Amino acid sequence: MSIEFYGIPNCDTVKKARVWLDAQGIAYTFHDYKKEGADPARLAKWVEQAGWEKVLNRAGTTFKKLPESDKQDLDAAKAVALMTANPSCIKRPVVEYPGGLLIGFKEADWAAALG
């Protein structure tokens, strides 16, 4: 199984998810947003699959510090542009696996999808 794991290494949720994958013996390729940036085409694909409301992390500090004008009238295109410019605004982690997409870390969901 080929798994692509997207996140930020120092994020606590990303750390928990990586520990879980390692404990399950599931290999993955890690994509660090801080070093590698966020691909707008990939973000658009995730938004199409899961909805921008699920992919955009509106609870995080980065989003909260954005100017009000950036946070108003959000739609899919504006959300993708915000996440491309501010990768910390992407909910973490995001995992692409054959047949699906996981956003955030919920152990039961991950076990069902990857187990």
Buried (B, 14 or more C-beta within 10 A) or exposed (E): EEBBBBBBEEBEBBBEBBEBBEEEEBEBEBBBBEEEEBEBEBBBBBBEEBEBEBBBBBEBEBBEEBEEEBEEEBEBEBBBEBBBEBBBBBBBBBBBBEEEBBBBBEEEEBEEBBE
